[in-house]
Amino acid sequence: MRNKEFIYTYIRHRDEHDLCRMEMRSFFGIDTPSNVLKSTIEIDPSRSPFINERLEVLYEGDLFEQITTQVERIDLGQSTFKVVCLNTTELGSTDKIGHEERRKLERQIGLEINGEPDLDSPETVFGFVALDGKWYFGKLMFSENIWFHHQQKPHMYSTALSTRVARAVANIAVPHPEGVRAIDPCCGIGTVLVEALSMGINIVGRDINRRVVLGSRKNIAHFGLTGDVAIGPIADVVDNYDVTIIDMPYNLFTHITADEQLEIIKEARRFTKKVVIVTIDTIDHMIEEVGFHIVDRCVARKGTFSRQVLVCE
């Protein structure tokens, strides 16, 4: 029995290109400049702010007719289904398929499946795609933009990470959550915490500022999530964690010096194996000084403003 194979399609803004590829590397161990990626690794597409859909491949062939022959095996009985062609845009080096042609191909495949077609509320959604000279058919899962609903929080800072960046950073830090304990010891209003908790990541928060901790707790509760957020400096962390996420504090109300940045990284080195740091400053020398090594990095841009995302072990 062969391993499962999945095809992921992506949508990302030009400014998010590097961050998207960094998330790919964390999830799959590889990346691509393309908007489509194949992997045997199964990721819920709703975890990523960039993945548009995921096709779990059931059948493949060099010709479209080979796909239609294979789908004759599918017997859904009275269950409902619909079939969707993924070639709505250029995918890698494969051209877009026009609207009328897509509808025609969808009907051809649909006629071979034993089941009840339902275009509005199907129990099963199948998809197919032409990619690099081959055809693939399988179960289709669309991404839900969960992060989008987290944009309007009861408490917000103008300098906080966007929900899309925060979600990607959480995925980069904890791509495979099972058995992983994480901490955000400078959590601010909890933007990263909300995204991580909504994905089932085992993470706790902490911040030295009592007011923002209270705001963080309210933000978490607002979305029906449960998470622990403590008040206190990073120096008070006593447990060990598999990974730490640090969005280096900065804004008009948090004047952090280079020495304070260094101290935060030193403290993290004490209780964690891996740290993902988001910073507007170049702090490579600090990271090396405390014994971490940068194993991956990217720049997340928003217009003329940019942040560095560093994975350190």
Secondary structure, DSSP 4 states (H G I P E B T S, - for coil): -PPP-EEEEE---GGGHHHHHHHHHHHHS---SSSEEEESS---GGG-SSEEEEEEEEEEESSHHHHHHHGGG-EEEEEEEEEEE--SS-BTTBPPPPHHHHHHHHHHHHTTSEEEE-SSS-SEEEEEEEETTEEEEEEEEEPP-HHHHTSS-SS--TTSPPHHHHHHHHHHH-SS-TT-EEEETT-TT-HHHHHHHHTT-EEEEEES-HHHHHHHHHHHHHTT----EEES-GGG--S-BSEEEEE---BTTB---HHHHHHHHHHHHHHBS-EEEEESS--HHHHHHTT--EEEEEEEEETTEEEEEEEE-
